[in-house]
């Protein structure tokens, strides 16, 4: 049998994480360190691999119930090769070190089991009740695979140049950055955002590090039960800030 499909054969590599293609991640298991992956993200595997639901501590369960942010994971262990994907989103592998990574849990595909995760709060500079949001802080040493809708943009942040990002487009940033959440406004009432631009909440980053932005202002269409993302956390997105802008235009 002949077909161009056979050109998409397995990538041969000694690396633990390999981008099989832009939308498919290949992870090697050696029987030592396990992999934690988004539930249901496995699309194929070879070898002797076990899949089991990941235990959540009482603190993790409480944080998830209170904030809606967290990771719903499965533990992959054994020896073999596992392929992960989610709705053909683009996959990117990030090395986490002392700098740390802050990310919306909706964009996490897989990570080393040695990494530590914690829910943190990012508040609005205006102090409006309900306008803050929660993110996931990943620390330790290891790798994490992130997903984006389309090919992303990596923006460098320096003390001389801060970066502002649409809150619906941000995926992750260096944990050490100072973050300020604000609304695009033209008057004293922050709740009346610019109805004529369609722009709503944004995040400004200051310090030294990076901010990862995707070329889409909508969350991935995965309808996850947790990690509903920035749009749901503080009223941004198609049903949030844009809808509020439309409502404000009529008020």
N, C-alpha and C positions, 0 to 999 in steps of 0.2 A: 504494500500500500504506500502511495506517495501523496504528500500534501504539504503545503507551506506550514501547516500546523506543527509539523515535526521540527520546525526551526525553533519552537518554543520549548526546548528541552530543559531539564533541570540544570541550574547553575552549579558548577563544581567549585567548592571553596572550602577552606579550612576555618573560615570565620564562623562564629556562633550565629550572628545575625547577617543575613544576606538578602538584599533586595532582588528577588527573583525577576520581577518586572515592576514598573512604577506602582502597580496596584496590588502586589502580592509579596508577602514576607515569608522567607524561609528561615527557620530556626533549628539549629542542631542541638540535640540533647545527648549528653554523655553519661547519664546516670548519676551525676553529682549535683549541680545546681539546677533547680526547677525553673520553669517559666510560668509566669502568671499572664493570662490572656483574657480578653473580653469574652464573656460567655457566648458560645455559638460561633466564634470567629474562625474555628478550624475548618479548612476546606479540604485538606488531604493530609495524610501522614504515612510514613514508612517506619518499620521497626516495632519495637515493643514499647509503646507509649500508653500511659494511663492518664485519664482525664477525670478530675474530681472537683466538686464545688469548693471554693476557697472559704475557709472559716473567717468570720468577722468577729473582732473583739467587741465587748459591750460598748466601749468608747466609740468604735467605728460605727456601730449600729445607731447609737444615739446621735452622732454627728450627721449621719445620713438622714435620719428621720427629721432632724432639726433644720438642716440646710438644703437637702435635696442633692447635695454633692457627695460623690464617692465613686468607688469602683465596684462593679458587679463582675467578679472574676471567676475563672476556673484555673486550677493548678494542673500543669502538664509536667509529668515526670517520666523517667525511664531512659531508654536509649533509642535514638532514631532521629527522624527529620519530620518536622511539622510545618505545614503551610497555613498562614493566617491571612485573612482578608475580610473587609467589611464593605459591602455595597460598592465595590470597585473604586473606593476612595484611594487617593494617593498616599503612599506609605513612606515615612522618613524615620531613620534611626538616629537617636540623639544619645551621646555619651554624657551621663550625669556625673559630676564630680562635686568638689566642695562648693562650687558656685550655686548648685541647686537649680531646680526647674519648677516653675509654677505653670499649671496647665488646667484647662477645663477638662474634666474627666470624660466628656463626650468624645474627645479626640484621642484617647489612649487606646491603642490596639493590643499591646503586650509590653511586659517589662520584666526585668530580672527580679526573682523573688527576694534577693538581698536588699533591694531598695526599700526605703521607708516612705510611707505616704501619710499626709495629714491635711485635714480640711482647715483652711484659713479664711479669714474675712477680709474683704476689700471694701471700704466704705466710701460713700460719696462725700465730696468736700462740702456739700450743702447741708448735710445732716438731715436729709429727708427720710422719714421712716419708710423702710421697705425699698429704698433706692440703692442700697449696697448690694454686694454679691459675694458669693463664696467660690473659692477656687481650690485646687488640689496642689499641695506642695510636695514635690518628690525630692528626696535627699538621699545621700549615701553615694556609693560608687557602683555604677552599672549602666545598663543600656535600657532605653525605653523607645518603643516604636509608636510614633504619632501618625494620625491620619489628617488629611486636609481635603477639602472640596476643590480640586484643581491644584496646579503647581503653586506653591506659596512664595512669599517674599520674606527674606530675612533682613530685618532692619537693625543696623548697629546704633546703639544709644551711647553717647559720650557725655561727659560733664558740660561740654560746649554745645551739644546738640541733643535736645530732648525730642522725643517722638510721640505723636498723638495718633491713635488708631481707633477706627470705628469699633465699638464694643461688640458688634455682631461678626467682625472679621478676625479678631484676635484669637490665636490658638494657644500660644505659650509665650513665656518670657523668663529672663533670668531672675531668680528669686531675690537677688540683692538689689534690684532696681526699686526705686521709690515710685509708687503708683498713686495717681490721683484720678478719680472718676468725676467727670463733669458732663454737663449737658450743653449743647450748642444753643445759646440763647440770644435774644435780641432785646429782652426787657427784664425787669426785676423779678418776674415770676419764672422760676426755673421750670415749673411744670408746663409753661406755655412755650414749648420748643418751636423751632423754626418750621412752621407748616409749609412754607414755600420752598424748602430745600429737601425735605424728607430725611434730614439728618437728626439723630437723637443723641444717645449717650456715647461718650468716647472715653478712652483711657489715655492718660498722658504718663510717659515713662521718663524718669530722670535718673542719672547716675552713669554706671558703666556696665554694659551688657548688650543683650539683644532682645528683639521682639519679633515673633513669628506670626505673619499675617497670611490668611488665605484669601484667594480672589473670589470670595463669595460672602454675602451678608446673611446667609441662612444657615441654620444648623444642618448637619448631615441628616438625611431622611431615615433615621434608624428608629425613631420613636422609642428610645430607651426609657425604661421605667425610672432610672436614676440619672444623675448628671445631666439634667435638662438643659444645662448650658447657660451662657450669658443672657441670651434673649429672654429666657423664662425667668432668670434670677432677678432682673430689675426692669422688666417691662420694655426691652428693646426688641427689635426684629419685626417681622411682618405683622404679628399680632400685638406688639408692644409699642415701641416708640413711634413707628410709622403709623400705626393705627391711632395712637394718641395724637399724633400731629394732625391727622385727618379730623379727629374729633375736635381738637383745639380750633381748627380752621372754622368750625361751625359754631364755636362758642363766642 
